[in-house]
Amino acid sequence: MEVLAITAPIFMLIALGYLAVMGGVVARDHVHGVGRFVVTLALPALIVRALSQQALTDVFNAHYLLAYGLGSLSVLLLGLGLTRLQGQSLDQGAIMAMGMGTANSGFIGYPIAVMVIGPTAGVALALCMLIENMLMIPLSLALAEAGRQQGLSISRMLLTTLRQLIRNPIIIAIVTGATISLTGINVPAPLYKALDMLANASAPAALFVIGGTLYGLRVQGMYRDVAQITLAKLVVHPLLVLLFFQLFPIDNTELMIGALLIASAPMLSVYPIFGTRFAMDGLCAAALLAATTGAFFTISTAIWLIHQTGV
């Protein structure tokens, strides 16, 4: 019951978004608008708040970045190898592997982590998003583009990726929060209050968006690939992150728990959007639906195990 007290409200908000779109109370365009608000304003505000409240040396934990980064990268490479052995092309394999190793840290991972470990979840979110935006997503897309043999040089591909990262609100938020922490700038009270209000809106709005996005998705005809992606994301990813935390231990247990809970989340909500360019939006959407549904059980189990083992 203690575990359900944590996970049930999360998935109730997801269900609310699903039912709102299904019942015509909210249109899909409205859901996309709320999602845009979360990604460009609410989540960046949350990250700035989390980073600015702590000393920079306490935030950028090298062992954390190594453990979460290597765990995620291992899943990506293992997934890519498996799909290649099954005869998938490089672009198809890269997109499938992205779903296996890239978590929905902002929309699902953080709301659950904050209920388990409190404010430390904001730091865990910032570090995980750093890995996702600087390593996992660019690498996955670069491999997929290489598979399509677009003829782009490596330098051109790296330049394009760099330009995208510079304009990414999450990266801007990480730099801003780190700068405030490093310089000790006092944020004016009215500005901080507005920032705080935006940050508090991120979790419920994000969960509502997930539910609205899931309505209408179908899984038929793709069971094997969907099952592989879902199993790797919900089980293999958090286990490998845990393994690398044994190799690169950290003193802050709450921070490690945050990483494990975020890794236990399903893949990015924009996963089908990434798949569209490679004619894989159907598979990506089906995998997102299956993983989000299955996450209720796997995340509940993960929280129970964390409490039982005293991690």
Stockholm file with secondary structure:
# STOCKHOLM 1.0

chainA/1-311         MEVLAITAPIFMLIALGYLAVMGGVVARDHVHGVGRFVVTLALPALIVRALSQQALTDVFNAHYLLAYGLGSLSVLLLGLGLTRLQGQSLDQGAIMAMGMGTANSGFIGYPIAVMVIGPTAGVALALCMLIENMLMIPLSLALAEAGRQQGLSISRMLLTTLRQLIRNPIIIAIVTGATISLTGINVPAPLYKALDMLANASAPAALFVIGGTLYGLRVQGMYRDVAQITLAKLVVHPLLVLLFFQLFPIDNTELMIGALLIASAPMLSVYPIFGTRFAMDGLCAAALLAATTGAFFTISTAIWLIHQTGV
#=GR chainA/1-311 SS CHHHHHHHHHHHHHHHHHHHHHTTSSCHHHHHHHHHHIIIIIHHHHHHHHHHTSCHHHHSCHHHHHHHHHHHHHHHHHHHHHHHHTTCCHHHHHHHHHHHHCBCIIIIIHHHHHHHHTTHHHHHHHHHHHHIIIIIHHHHHHHHHHHTTCCCCHHHHHHHHHHHHHTCHHHHHHHHHHHHHHHTCCCCHHHHHHHHHHHHHHHHHHHHHHHHHHTTCCCTTCHHHHHHHHHIIIIIHHHHHHHHHHHSCCSCHHHHHHHHHHHTSCBCTTHHHHHHTTTCHHHHHHHHHHHHHHHHHHHHHHHHHHHHHTC
#=GC SS_cons         CHHHHHHHHHHHHHHHHHHHHHTTSSCHHHHHHHHHHIIIIIHHHHHHHHHHTSCHHHHSCHHHHHHHHHHHHHHHHHHHHHHHHTTCCHHHHHHHHHHHHCBCIIIIIHHHHHHHHTTHHHHHHHHHHHHIIIIIHHHHHHHHHHHTTCCCCHHHHHHHHHHHHHTCHHHHHHHHHHHHHHHTCCCCHHHHHHHHHHHHHHHHHHHHHHHHHHTTCCCTTCHHHHHHHHHIIIIIHHHHHHHHHHHSCCSCHHHHHHHHHHHTSCBCTTHHHHHHTTTCHHHHHHHHHHHHHHHHHHHHHHHHHHHHHTC
//
